[in-house]
Amino acid sequence: VAKVGAGERTIVPPKIIEQARSVLNDLQVKTLIIIGGDGSMATAQQLQQAGINCIGVPKTIDNDLEATATTFGFYSAVSTVMDALDRLHTTAISHKRVMVVEVMGRHAGWIALHGGVAGGADIILIPEIPFDYDKIAAVIKARDAAGDLGSLVVVAEGARPKNGQQVRQDRKDGEFRLGGIGEIVAHEIAQRTGKETRCCVLGHLQRGGAPTALDRILGARFGVKAVQLANEGHFGSMVSYRNYQVRHVPIAEAVNRLRLVPPNGEMVQTARDVEISFGD
């Protein structure tokens, strides 16, 4: 594939498409079922437009595809974050520390939000709600004054301070990788509060391991639906989960449309109501 834009989008050159068509014809493959996130669905859309039958199946732990309410893999990632917070809570309390946990989430903070609520975080920082270091420090100082001497902070890799930028690590191939915001947040908290602060980056631990029961069931339902769509000739469609039903939408509805956390949505308000701060 050829890179376009800021390294997040790809286009498939016509020569590669024709090579793919030839290979598929030789193998007598009538339909491709393409599993993945926004990038994979963009490729599926290009292949479909070129006359190669495609069915899309959404799979991204970031849960950021607009055309589906959820994707399989998301709740397994959230479970990993929750488990990490459960474990880190012990050392945060016993050593009177602030523990900062950096999780995945480039543009959307769903993993940080759901994992933070499930794991009892005190502060959650997500891309959709720019934060203020002084307000984060104020929350931690207030907790100390109330006798809560250990605090848990969950930060999505794409989170950024107000009037600040995401922390990026440039690569030789022209792409960039987000990461490093956790260490910066930990440093700023230590400087402003005087508290011992540690950072833990979960990284690829969120992407592997045994899936939750919900993800296993959802994966099976998505797979069955994809085969049904292929058999019925609904090419150019993507499996979608809405209102507890597995349905389908045009792949075009899923491409280049990110599903972000609504800053004033019900889930954020729920977190605020149980005294979780977003640093704003």
N, C-alpha and C positions, 0 to 999 in steps of 0.2 A: 504494500500500500504506500501511497505518497502522503506526506504530512502537509496539512494546510493550517493556517491560522496560528494559534499559540501552542500547537502541539497536542491539542485535545481532540482534534477532528482529523479524519482521514478520508482520502478519496481513493478509489480503486482505479488504477489506470486501465484504459480499454484493452490493452494487450493482456493484462492479467485476467480480466474478465473473460476474454476469448479463450485463454488457456484453461481457465476453470470450466468453461462450458464444454470444451473438448474432453477434459478428464471426466466430467460428470456423464457425458454422453457415452464414453467408453465403458464406464462402470454401470451404465443404465440406471443412474440415479435420477429420479423424476422430481424430487423435492428436497430442498435443504431445510432442515430445522435448525435455526441459528439461536443459540442460547447466550445471553449476555446482557450488558447494559447499554447505555446510550451509544457508545462507539460501535458495538456489535449491531445494534438496530440500524444505525446509519449505513453500515456496510450491507445489511440485508436489504435496505431500501434501494441502494444502488444496484444490487444484483437483480432485484425484482424489476426495476425499471429497464434493465438490460434483457429481460425476458427469461431469467432463471427463477423458477418457482421457489419462493421462500416463505417459511412460517417463522415468526419470532416468538421466543420464550424469554420473558424478562427475568434476569438473574443479576442482581447487584446488591451487595450488602449495604450500600449507601442508601438504598430505598428511594432513589431520587428520580425515578421515571414518572412523568406526569400522567401517563395513560393507564396506570394501574395503582390501586390503593396500597399494595404491598408486593414485594418480590421474595422468592424463597432465598434463604441465606441471611436475610436481615435479622430475624429473631435469634438465629444462632449466634450472630455477631454480638447482639445485645446481651445474650446470655453470658458470653465470654467477659464482656465489660462488667456485668453485674457480679460475676464470680470474682473478678479481680478486685472490685470495690469491697466486697465482703471480706476478702483476705486482708486488704490494705487498711481497712477500718481498725483492725486489731492493733497494728503497729502505730497508726496515727494516734489512737487513744493512749496506748501504753507509753509511747515516747513523747507525747504532747507535740506532735509534728503536724505540718501541713503536707498532705500527699497529693501531688498533681498527677493526673492520669491523662496522657494524650491518646486519643482514639482516632479512628479513621472518620472521614467526612470532609471532602474537598470543598464542596459548595453547599452541601446540605448537612444539617446537624442532627439528623434523626437518630443516629447511633448514640451520640453523646446525650441527647435529650432522653431517650427511652432508657438507655443504660444507666444514666445518672439518677433518674427517678426510681428505677427498680433497685439500684444499689445504694440508695440513701446518700447521694452526694449533697454537699452543702452549697456548692457553686457549680454551675454549668455554663460553659462558654461555647457558643456556636457561631457559625459564619453569619447567620441572619440577624444577629443582635450584637453589634460592636460593643466592646466593653471598655471600662475605665479602671485602670490599675488602682487608683485611690479608693474607688468604691469597693473593689475586691478586698483591699486591705482593711477598709472600715468594717466589712462584714466579719472578717476573721478576728479583728480586735473586739468586736461586739460579742462574738462567741466566746472568746477568752474571758471577757468580763462577766459573762453569764455562767462561767465554769465549764464550758465546752472547750477543752484545751486541744483537741485534735480535730482537724478539718479535712474533708475530701473535696478536691476540685477536679472536675472532668472538663477537658478542653478538646474540641474537635480540631483536627490538623489544619483546617481552613479558617479557624477563628482569627479575628484581628481586633486590635484596639481601635477606639474611635479615632478617626483621622489617621489611621495607620494602614499598613499593608499586610497581606498574608506573608508568612515566612516561607520562602521558596529556596530550593536547592537546585541550581542549574546543572544540567548534564551535558556531556559532550555531543550527544545526538540532537541537541537543540530543544529537547523537551525539558520540563522542569518537574520536580517532585516536591510536594508540600511536606513539611515536617520541621520540627524544631521549636514550635511555639510553646510546647510544654516546658522546655528548659527555660525559655525566656520568662514565662509566667511564674515559674518557681523562683527564679532569681529576683524578679520584681517584688514578689510577695515577701521574700526573705529580707530584702532591702527596706521595705516599708513597714514591716511588722517586727522584725528582729527574731522571728520564729525560725526554727530549723525546718527547712522545706526540702522535700525530695520529689523527683520527677520519675515517673515510670511510663515508658512508651510501649503500648501493647503491640503495635505494628501488625505483622502478619499472623500473630496468634489469633486475631479476629477472623481470619479468612479460612482457617482449617479446623480439623477436629470433628467430633461427632455432631451432626445436626440435631436440632431439637425435634420433638415429635411434630410440632406444628409445621416446621419446614419440610420434614419427610412427607407429611400428608399433602402439603401444598405442592411440593415437587411432583408427586404422583399425579395429582389432579391436573397440573399444568401439562405434564407429559401426555396424558390421555387426551386432553383437549387439543394439543398440537397435532396429534395423529388424526383426530377427528376432522380438524380443519383441512389437513392435507387430503384426506379421503373425500371430503366434500368439495374440494377445489377452491377453498377460500384463500388463495395465494395472496401474498402481500399483507397478511393479517398477523397481529401479535396477540398472544394469549393475554388476557387482562383479568384482574381480580377486583370486583367492585360489588359492594353491598352483599358480601358473603357469597357471591356467585362467580364462577369462572366463566368468563365470556371472551369476546375478542373485539379488537379495534384495528383500524388500519395502522400499519407500522408507521406511516407518516405522522400519526398523532403522537407517537412516542419519541420521535427524533428531535433533538435540539430543544426540548421543552423540559426543563428540570422541575421536579417537584420539591419545593423548598418548605422549610418549617415556617408556618405563619407566625410572625412575632407576637401577634395578639390572639393566637388560636387557643383552642380549649386545652391542648396538652401543655403549652407554656403556662397558661393560667393555673392549671392544676399544680404545676411545679411551684409557682409563686405562692399558691395558697398553702402549701406545706413548707413554706419559708425557705425555698431554694432560691438563691440569687443568681441572676444572669450577668452580674457585674455592670449593670447599666443604671 
